[in-house]
Structures are given as structure tokens and as C-alpha cells.
């Protein structure tokens, strides 16, 4: 499992907002996060289930 800390999740959400704003639809948000995961050493091998779980958790912060 490649668990992200709360700080790491917050930083990724900040990157999304800085680059794409706060109005992305869920599918676009998830695609951006998958791109970030692919670029972060150790997360590029994250399985689909875990990536979906992380997307859902971070979506609630991003969209909330």
C-alpha cells in the first residue's frame, strides 16, 4: 500500500487547484491525480483500487 499522508494529500489538492482551478468534474480531477501519481516515485505502481480510494478521499476535500 502506498498511503499518502494528510500533508501529501493537501499538497496534491493545492497543485490541482493551482493548475486547474476548483471547478473540475470528478472524472477530470481523478485523471489529473492519476497523472500526478504516475510522476511521484513510489506511487507509480499504485493499484487501481487504491488510486480510486485516494481519488474519492481527495475529491471530498477538493469539492467540499
PDB file with one MODEL, atoms N, CA, C and O in Angstrom:
MODEL        1
ATOM      1  N   UNK A   1       0.842  -1.183   0.000  1.00  0.00           N
ATOM      2  CA  UNK A   1       0.000   0.000   0.000  1.00  0.00           C
ATOM      3  C   UNK A   1       0.883   1.241   0.000  1.00  0.00           C
ATOM      4  O   UNK A   1       1.887   1.297   0.710  1.00  0.00           O
ATOM      5  N   UNK A   2       0.508   2.220  -0.789  1.00  0.00           N
ATOM      6  CA  UNK A   2       1.271   3.457  -0.930  1.00  0.00           C
ATOM      7  C   UNK A   2       0.517   4.620  -0.291  1.00  0.00           C
ATOM      8  O   UNK A   2       0.230   5.614  -0.958  1.00  0.00           O
ATOM      9  N   UNK A   3       0.198   4.504   0.983  1.00  0.00           N
ATOM     10  CA  UNK A   3      -0.623   5.503   1.652  1.00  0.00           C
ATOM     11  C   UNK A   3       0.035   6.872   1.616  1.00  0.00           C
ATOM     12  O   UNK A   3       1.246   7.011   1.786  1.00  0.00           O
ATOM     13  N   UNK A   4      -0.789   7.867   1.391  1.00  0.00           N
ATOM     14  CA  UNK A   4      -0.340   9.256   1.404  1.00  0.00           C
ATOM     15  C   UNK A   4      -0.664   9.867   2.760  1.00  0.00           C
ATOM     16  O   UNK A   4      -1.703   9.572   3.351  1.00  0.00           O
ATOM     17  N   UNK A   5       0.224  10.714   3.245  1.00  0.00           N
ATOM     18  CA  UNK A   5      -0.052  11.423   4.490  1.00  0.00           C
ATOM     19  C   UNK A   5      -1.076  12.526   4.214  1.00  0.00           C
ATOM     20  O   UNK A   5      -1.327  12.879   3.061  1.00  0.00           O
ATOM     21  N   UNK A   6      -1.649  13.053   5.261  1.00  0.00           N
ATOM     22  CA  UNK A   6      -2.605  14.156   5.130  1.00  0.00           C
ATOM     23  C   UNK A   6      -1.933  15.340   4.437  1.00  0.00           C
ATOM     24  O   UNK A   6      -2.533  15.980   3.573  1.00  0.00           O
ATOM     25  N   UNK A   7      -0.690  15.631   4.816  1.00  0.00           N
ATOM     26  CA  UNK A   7       0.041  16.740   4.200  1.00  0.00           C
ATOM     27  C   UNK A   7       0.253  16.508   2.706  1.00  0.00           C
ATOM     28  O   UNK A   7       0.097  17.431   1.907  1.00  0.00           O
ATOM     29  N   UNK A   8       0.603  15.299   2.331  1.00  0.00           N
ATOM     30  CA  UNK A   8       0.806  14.986   0.910  1.00  0.00           C
ATOM     31  C   UNK A   8      -0.491  15.134   0.126  1.00  0.00           C
ATOM     32  O   UNK A   8      -0.492  15.661  -0.987  1.00  0.00           O
ATOM     33  N   UNK A   9      -1.584  14.673   0.699  1.00  0.00           N
ATOM     34  CA  UNK A   9      -2.884  14.828   0.037  1.00  0.00           C
ATOM     35  C   UNK A   9      -3.229  16.302  -0.127  1.00  0.00           C
ATOM     36  O   UNK A   9      -3.684  16.727  -1.189  1.00  0.00           O
ATOM     37  N   UNK A  10      -3.011  17.074   0.923  1.00  0.00           N
ATOM     38  CA  UNK A  10      -3.297  18.506   0.850  1.00  0.00           C
ATOM     39  C   UNK A  10      -2.455  19.194  -0.215  1.00  0.00           C
ATOM     40  O   UNK A  10      -2.955  20.052  -0.943  1.00  0.00           O
ATOM     41  N   UNK A  11      -1.176  18.823  -0.313  1.00  0.00           N
ATOM     42  CA  UNK A  11      -0.302  19.419  -1.325  1.00  0.00           C
ATOM     43  C   UNK A  11      -0.749  19.050  -2.732  1.00  0.00           C
ATOM     44  O   UNK A  11      -0.706  19.887  -3.633  1.00  0.00           O
ATOM     45  N   UNK A  12      -1.176  17.810  -2.932  1.00  0.00           N
ATOM     46  CA  UNK A  12      -1.670  17.420  -4.246  1.00  0.00           C
ATOM     47  C   UNK A  12      -2.938  18.179  -4.614  1.00  0.00           C
ATOM     48  O   UNK A  12      -3.100  18.597  -5.760  1.00  0.00           O
ATOM     49  N   UNK A  13      -3.828  18.358  -3.661  1.00  0.00           N
ATOM     50  CA  UNK A  13      -5.047  19.124  -3.918  1.00  0.00           C
ATOM     51  C   UNK A  13      -4.703  20.569  -4.247  1.00  0.00           C
ATOM     52  O   UNK A  13      -5.297  21.150  -5.155  1.00  0.00           O
ATOM     53  N   UNK A  14      -3.759  21.155  -3.530  1.00  0.00           N
ATOM     54  CA  UNK A  14      -3.316  22.516  -3.827  1.00  0.00           C
ATOM     55  C   UNK A  14      -2.763  22.619  -5.243  1.00  0.00           C
ATOM     56  O   UNK A  14      -3.017  23.600  -5.942  1.00  0.00           O
ATOM     57  N   UNK A  15      -2.005  21.607  -5.667  1.00  0.00           N
ATOM     58  CA  UNK A  15      -1.479  21.596  -7.043  1.00  0.00           C
ATOM     59  C   UNK A  15      -2.610  21.575  -8.064  1.00  0.00           C
ATOM     60  O   UNK A  15      -2.563  22.298  -9.060  1.00  0.00           O
ATOM     61  N   UNK A  16      -3.618  20.754  -7.822  1.00  0.00           N
ATOM     62  CA  UNK A  16      -4.754  20.690  -8.735  1.00  0.00           C
ATOM     63  C   UNK A  16      -5.423  22.059  -8.827  1.00  0.00           C
ATOM     64  O   UNK A  16      -5.697  22.546  -9.924  1.00  0.00           O
ATOM     65  N   UNK A  17      -5.679  22.666  -7.699  1.00  0.00           N
ATOM     66  CA  UNK A  17      -6.343  23.976  -7.685  1.00  0.00           C
ATOM     67  C   UNK A  17      -5.481  25.022  -8.376  1.00  0.00           C
ATOM     68  O   UNK A  17      -5.993  25.824  -9.157  1.00  0.00           O
ATOM     69  N   UNK A  18      -4.183  25.025  -8.101  1.00  0.00           N
ATOM     70  CA  UNK A  18      -3.282  25.995  -8.726  1.00  0.00           C
ATOM     71  C   UNK A  18      -3.240  25.847 -10.236  1.00  0.00           C
ATOM     72  O   UNK A  18      -3.209  26.843 -10.957  1.00  0.00           O
ATOM     73  N   UNK A  19      -3.239  24.605 -10.722  1.00  0.00           N
ATOM     74  CA  UNK A  19      -3.096  24.370 -12.152  1.00  0.00           C
ATOM     75  C   UNK A  19      -4.421  24.352 -12.912  1.00  0.00           C
ATOM     76  O   UNK A  19      -4.473  24.747 -14.076  1.00  0.00           O
ATOM     77  N   UNK A  20      -5.494  23.894 -12.259  1.00  0.00           N
ATOM     78  CA  UNK A  20      -6.750  23.674 -12.981  1.00  0.00           C
ATOM     79  C   UNK A  20      -7.950  24.386 -12.368  1.00  0.00           C
ATOM     80  O   UNK A  20      -9.044  24.337 -12.932  1.00  0.00           O
ATOM     81  N   UNK A  21      -7.773  25.040 -11.239  1.00  0.00           N
ATOM     82  CA  UNK A  21      -8.888  25.698 -10.582  1.00  0.00           C
ATOM     83  C   UNK A  21      -9.671  24.724  -9.717  1.00  0.00           C
ATOM     84  O   UNK A  21      -9.281  23.572  -9.529  1.00  0.00           O
ATOM     85  N   UNK A  22     -10.781  25.217  -9.198  1.00  0.00           N
ATOM     86  CA  UNK A  22     -11.559  24.403  -8.255  1.00  0.00           C
ATOM     87  C   UNK A  22     -12.860  23.886  -8.859  1.00  0.00           C
ATOM     88  O   UNK A  22     -13.755  23.456  -8.131  1.00  0.00           O
ATOM     89  N   UNK A  23     -12.969  23.924 -10.176  1.00  0.00           N
ATOM     90  CA  UNK A  23     -14.221  23.529 -10.804  1.00  0.00           C
ATOM     91  C   UNK A  23     -14.168  22.281 -11.653  1.00  0.00           C
ATOM     92  O   UNK A  23     -15.040  22.081 -12.499  1.00  0.00           O
ATOM     93  N   UNK A  24     -13.168  21.429 -11.453  1.00  0.00           N
ATOM     94  CA  UNK A  24     -13.089  20.207 -12.247  1.00  0.00           C
ATOM     95  C   UNK A  24     -14.218  19.242 -11.897  1.00  0.00           C
ATOM     96  O   UNK A  24     -14.639  19.159 -10.743  1.00  0.00           O
ATOM     97  N   UNK A  25     -14.697  18.522 -12.890  1.00  0.00           N
ATOM     98  CA  UNK A  25     -15.614  17.409 -12.652  1.00  0.00           C
ATOM     99  C   UNK A  25     -14.805  16.252 -12.061  1.00  0.00           C
ATOM    100  O   UNK A  25     -13.581  16.221 -12.182  1.00  0.00           O
ATOM    101  N   UNK A  26     -15.488  15.309 -11.428  1.00  0.00           N
ATOM    102  CA  UNK A  26     -14.789  14.214 -10.761  1.00  0.00           C
ATOM    103  C   UNK A  26     -13.860  13.458 -11.701  1.00  0.00           C
ATOM    104  O   UNK A  26     -12.710  13.194 -11.351  1.00  0.00           O
ATOM    105  N   UNK A  27     -14.341  13.107 -12.886  1.00  0.00           N
ATOM    106  CA  UNK A  27     -13.510  12.326 -13.814  1.00  0.00           C
ATOM    107  C   UNK A  27     -12.244  13.077 -14.202  1.00  0.00           C
ATOM    108  O   UNK A  27     -11.176  12.474 -14.310  1.00  0.00           O
ATOM    109  N   UNK A  28     -12.350  14.382 -14.413  1.00  0.00           N
ATOM    110  CA  UNK A  28     -11.170  15.182 -14.745  1.00  0.00           C
ATOM    111  C   UNK A  28     -10.218  15.278 -13.551  1.00  0.00           C
ATOM    112  O   UNK A  28      -9.001  15.171 -13.705  1.00  0.00           O
ATOM    113  N   UNK A  29     -10.784  15.478 -12.373  1.00  0.00           N
ATOM    114  CA  UNK A  29      -9.988  15.520 -11.148  1.00  0.00           C
ATOM    115  C   UNK A  29      -9.224  14.211 -10.957  1.00  0.00           C
ATOM    116  O   UNK A  29      -8.031  14.217 -10.653  1.00  0.00           O
ATOM    117  N   UNK A  30      -9.921  13.094 -11.137  1.00  0.00           N
ATOM    118  CA  UNK A  30      -9.291  11.775 -10.974  1.00  0.00           C
ATOM    119  C   UNK A  30      -8.187  11.568 -12.005  1.00  0.00           C
ATOM    120  O   UNK A  30      -7.144  10.999 -11.684  1.00  0.00           O
ATOM    121  N   UNK A  31      -8.399  12.018 -13.231  1.00  0.00           N
ATOM    122  CA  UNK A  31      -7.381  11.877 -14.278  1.00  0.00           C
ATOM    123  C   UNK A  31      -6.137  12.691 -13.940  1.00  0.00           C
ATOM    124  O   UNK A  31      -5.015  12.236 -14.165  1.00  0.00           O
ATOM    125  N   UNK A  32      -6.330  13.888 -13.404  1.00  0.00           N
ATOM    126  CA  UNK A  32      -5.191  14.718 -13.010  1.00  0.00           C
ATOM    127  C   UNK A  32      -4.412  14.033 -11.891  1.00  0.00           C
ATOM    128  O   UNK A  32      -3.182  13.980 -11.932  1.00  0.00           O
ATOM    129  N   UNK A  33      -5.118  13.514 -10.900  1.00  0.00           N
ATOM    130  CA  UNK A  33      -4.440  12.820  -9.796  1.00  0.00           C
ATOM    131  C   UNK A  33      -3.681  11.598 -10.287  1.00  0.00           C
ATOM    132  O   UNK A  33      -2.553  11.356  -9.855  1.00  0.00           O
ATOM    133  N   UNK A  34      -4.286  10.824 -11.187  1.00  0.00           N
ATOM    134  CA  UNK A  34      -3.574   9.656 -11.723  1.00  0.00           C
ATOM    135  C   UNK A  34      -2.285  10.085 -12.411  1.00  0.00           C
ATOM    136  O   UNK A  34      -1.269   9.399 -12.305  1.00  0.00           O
ATOM    137  N   UNK A  35      -2.317  11.209 -13.112  1.00  0.00           N
ATOM    138  CA  UNK A  35      -1.106  11.728 -13.732  1.00  0.00           C
ATOM    139  C   UNK A  35      -0.060  12.085 -12.694  1.00  0.00           C
ATOM    140  O   UNK A  35       1.123  11.796 -12.874  1.00  0.00           O
ATOM    141  N   UNK A  36      -0.491  12.713 -11.605  1.00  0.00           N
ATOM    142  CA  UNK A  36       0.450  13.035 -10.520  1.00  0.00           C
ATOM    143  C   UNK A  36       1.010  11.756  -9.899  1.00  0.00           C
ATOM    144  O   UNK A  36       2.212  11.658  -9.649  1.00  0.00           O
ATOM    145  N   UNK A  37       0.135  10.773  -9.649  1.00  0.00           N
ATOM    146  CA  UNK A  37       0.596   9.517  -9.058  1.00  0.00           C
ATOM    147  C   UNK A  37       1.661   8.867  -9.937  1.00  0.00           C
ATOM    148  O   UNK A  37       2.634   8.314  -9.425  1.00  0.00           O
ATOM    149  N   UNK A  38       1.485   8.930 -11.248  1.00  0.00           N
ATOM    150  CA  UNK A  38       2.451   8.332 -12.177  1.00  0.00           C
ATOM    151  C   UNK A  38       3.807   9.026 -12.112  1.00  0.00           C
ATOM    152  O   UNK A  38       4.833   8.419 -12.418  1.00  0.00           O
ATOM    153  N   UNK A  39       3.812  10.295 -11.713  1.00  0.00           N
ATOM    154  CA  UNK A  39       5.047  11.081 -11.680  1.00  0.00           C
ATOM    155  C   UNK A  39       5.757  11.067 -10.330  1.00  0.00           C
ATOM    156  O   UNK A  39       6.877  11.565 -10.218  1.00  0.00           O
ATOM    157  N   UNK A  40       5.121  10.503  -9.306  1.00  0.00           N
ATOM    158  CA  UNK A  40       5.699  10.508  -7.960  1.00  0.00           C
ATOM    159  C   UNK A  40       6.318   9.144  -7.684  1.00  0.00           C
ATOM    160  O   UNK A  40       5.618   8.131  -7.683  1.00  0.00           O
ATOM    161  N   UNK A  41       7.636   9.112  -7.450  1.00  0.00           N
ATOM    162  CA  UNK A  41       8.288   7.826  -7.166  1.00  0.00           C
ATOM    163  C   UNK A  41       7.596   7.098  -6.004  1.00  0.00           C
ATOM    164  O   UNK A  41       7.316   7.686  -4.960  1.00  0.00           O
ATOM    165  N   UNK A  42       7.335   5.832  -6.213  1.00  0.00           N
ATOM    166  CA  UNK A  42       6.667   5.021  -5.208  1.00  0.00           C
ATOM    167  C   UNK A  42       5.167   4.950  -5.402  1.00  0.00           C
ATOM    168  O   UNK A  42       4.525   4.008  -4.936  1.00  0.00           O
ATOM    169  N   UNK A  43       4.603   5.927  -6.079  1.00  0.00           N
ATOM    170  CA  UNK A  43       3.155   5.911  -6.312  1.00  0.00           C
ATOM    171  C   UNK A  43       2.803   5.441  -7.716  1.00  0.00           C
ATOM    172  O   UNK A  43       1.645   5.134  -7.999  1.00  0.00           O
ATOM    173  N   UNK A  44       3.803   5.385  -8.597  1.00  0.00           N
ATOM    174  CA  UNK A  44       3.530   4.987  -9.974  1.00  0.00           C
ATOM    175  C   UNK A  44       3.041   3.552 -10.079  1.00  0.00           C
ATOM    176  O   UNK A  44       2.469   3.159 -11.095  1.00  0.00           O
ATOM    177  N   UNK A  45       3.264   2.776  -9.040  1.00  0.00           N
ATOM    178  CA  UNK A  45       2.817   1.382  -9.046  1.00  0.00           C
ATOM    179  C   UNK A  45       1.531   1.181  -8.242  1.00  0.00           C
ATOM    180  O   UNK A  45       1.125   0.045  -7.996  1.00  0.00           O
ATOM    181  N   UNK A  46       0.897   2.267  -7.837  1.00  0.00           N
ATOM    182  CA  UNK A  46      -0.334   2.183  -7.058  1.00  0.00           C
ATOM    183  C   UNK A  46      -1.399   1.438  -7.859  1.00  0.00           C
ATOM    184  O   UNK A  46      -1.613   1.720  -9.038  1.00  0.00           O
ATOM    185  N   UNK A  47      -2.050   0.503  -7.220  1.00  0.00           N
ATOM    186  CA  UNK A  47      -3.111  -0.258  -7.873  1.00  0.00           C
ATOM    187  C   UNK A  47      -4.354   0.587  -8.099  1.00  0.00           C
ATOM    188  O   UNK A  47      -4.533   1.630  -7.469  1.00  0.00           O
ATOM    189  N   UNK A  48      -5.200   0.132  -8.994  1.00  0.00           N
ATOM    190  CA  UNK A  48      -6.409   0.873  -9.360  1.00  0.00           C
ATOM    191  C   UNK A  48      -7.340   1.071  -8.165  1.00  0.00           C
ATOM    192  O   UNK A  48      -7.905   2.151  -7.999  1.00  0.00           O
ATOM    193  N   UNK A  49      -7.507   0.041  -7.328  1.00  0.00           N
ATOM    194  CA  UNK A  49      -8.403   0.165  -6.172  1.00  0.00           C
ATOM    195  C   UNK A  49      -7.910   1.232  -5.203  1.00  0.00           C
ATOM    196  O   UNK A  49      -8.688   2.051  -4.715  1.00  0.00           O
ATOM    197  N   UNK A  50      -6.612   1.211  -4.931  1.00  0.00           N
ATOM    198  CA  UNK A  50      -6.064   2.207  -4.011  1.00  0.00           C
ATOM    199  C   UNK A  50      -6.126   3.606  -4.616  1.00  0.00           C
ATOM    200  O   UNK A  50      -6.437   4.572  -3.920  1.00  0.00           O
ATOM    201  N   UNK A  51      -5.831   3.716  -5.912  1.00  0.00           N
ATOM    202  CA  UNK A  51      -5.907   5.019  -6.580  1.00  0.00           C
ATOM    203  C   UNK A  51      -7.333   5.552  -6.511  1.00  0.00           C
ATOM    204  O   UNK A  51      -7.536   6.739  -6.256  1.00  0.00           O
ATOM    205  N   UNK A  52      -8.321   4.691  -6.735  1.00  0.00           N
ATOM    206  CA  UNK A  52      -9.724   5.126  -6.652  1.00  0.00           C
ATOM    207  C   UNK A  52     -10.078   5.578  -5.244  1.00  0.00           C
ATOM    208  O   UNK A  52     -10.789   6.566  -5.061  1.00  0.00           O
ATOM    209  N   UNK A  53      -9.581   4.851  -4.254  1.00  0.00           N
ATOM    210  CA  UNK A  53      -9.844   5.240  -2.861  1.00  0.00           C
ATOM    211  C   UNK A  53      -9.238   6.617  -2.564  1.00  0.00           C
ATOM    212  O   UNK A  53      -9.884   7.474  -1.961  1.00  0.00           O
ATOM    213  N   UNK A  54      -7.992   6.813  -2.995  1.00  0.00           N
ATOM    214  CA  UNK A  54      -7.344   8.114  -2.782  1.00  0.00           C
ATOM    215  C   UNK A  54      -8.091   9.214  -3.523  1.00  0.00           C
ATOM    216  O   UNK A  54      -8.294  10.300  -2.980  1.00  0.00           O
ATOM    217  N   UNK A  55      -8.506   8.941  -4.768  1.00  0.00           N
ATOM    218  CA  UNK A  55      -9.269   9.925  -5.541  1.00  0.00           C
ATOM    219  C   UNK A  55     -10.530  10.330  -4.796  1.00  0.00           C
ATOM    220  O   UNK A  55     -10.834  11.517  -4.683  1.00  0.00           O
ATOM    221  N   UNK A  56     -11.266   9.346  -4.287  1.00  0.00           N
ATOM    222  CA  UNK A  56     -12.514   9.633  -3.580  1.00  0.00           C
ATOM    223  C   UNK A  56     -12.270  10.453  -2.318  1.00  0.00           C
ATOM    224  O   UNK A  56     -13.011  11.394  -2.036  1.00  0.00           O
ATOM    225  N   UNK A  57     -11.237  10.100  -1.558  1.00  0.00           N
ATOM    226  CA  UNK A  57     -10.925  10.846  -0.335  1.00  0.00           C
ATOM    227  C   UNK A  57     -10.539  12.292  -0.660  1.00  0.00           C
ATOM    228  O   UNK A  57     -10.997  13.228  -0.004  1.00  0.00           O
ATOM    229  N   UNK A  58      -9.699  12.460  -1.671  1.00  0.00           N
ATOM    230  CA  UNK A  58      -9.238  13.817  -2.011  1.00  0.00           C
ATOM    231  C   UNK A  58     -10.326  14.623  -2.709  1.00  0.00           C
ATOM    232  O   UNK A  58     -10.361  15.847  -2.586  1.00  0.00           O
ATOM    233  N   UNK A  59     -11.217  13.950  -3.441  1.00  0.00           N
ATOM    234  CA  UNK A  59     -12.326  14.638  -4.083  1.00  0.00           C
ATOM    235  C   UNK A  59     -13.193  15.330  -3.043  1.00  0.00           C
ATOM    236  O   UNK A  59     -13.618  16.468  -3.247  1.00  0.00           O
ATOM    237  N   UNK A  60     -13.460  14.655  -1.928  1.00  0.00           N
ATOM    238  CA  UNK A  60     -14.315  15.259  -0.902  1.00  0.00           C
ATOM    239  C   UNK A  60     -13.683  16.537  -0.341  1.00  0.00           C
ATOM    240  O   UNK A  60     -14.396  17.475   0.014  1.00  0.00           O
ATOM    241  N   UNK A  61     -12.357  16.577  -0.260  1.00  0.00           N
ATOM    242  CA  UNK A  61     -11.673  17.796   0.185  1.00  0.00           C
ATOM    243  C   UNK A  61     -11.701  18.858  -0.902  1.00  0.00           C
ATOM    244  O   UNK A  61     -11.979  20.026  -0.628  1.00  0.00           O
ATOM    245  N   UNK A  62     -11.415  18.459  -2.123  1.00  0.00           N
ATOM    246  CA  UNK A  62     -11.359  19.379  -3.261  1.00  0.00           C
ATOM    247  C   UNK A  62     -12.721  19.990  -3.524  1.00  0.00           C
ATOM    248  O   UNK A  62     -12.845  21.199  -3.716  1.00  0.00           O
ATOM    249  N   UNK A  63     -13.722  19.161  -3.532  1.00  0.00           N
ATOM    250  CA  UNK A  63     -15.076  19.595  -3.916  1.00  0.00           C
ATOM    251  C   UNK A  63     -15.846  20.155  -2.741  1.00  0.00           C
ATOM    252  O   UNK A  63     -16.768  20.952  -2.912  1.00  0.00           O
ATOM    253  N   UNK A  64     -15.456  19.727  -1.522  1.00  0.00           N
ATOM    254  CA  UNK A  64     -16.197  20.047  -0.311  1.00  0.00           C
ATOM    255  C   UNK A  64     -16.282  21.475  -0.011  1.00  0.00           C
ATOM    256  O   UNK A  64     -16.886  21.860   0.990  1.00  0.00           O
TER     257      UNK A  64
ENDMDL
END
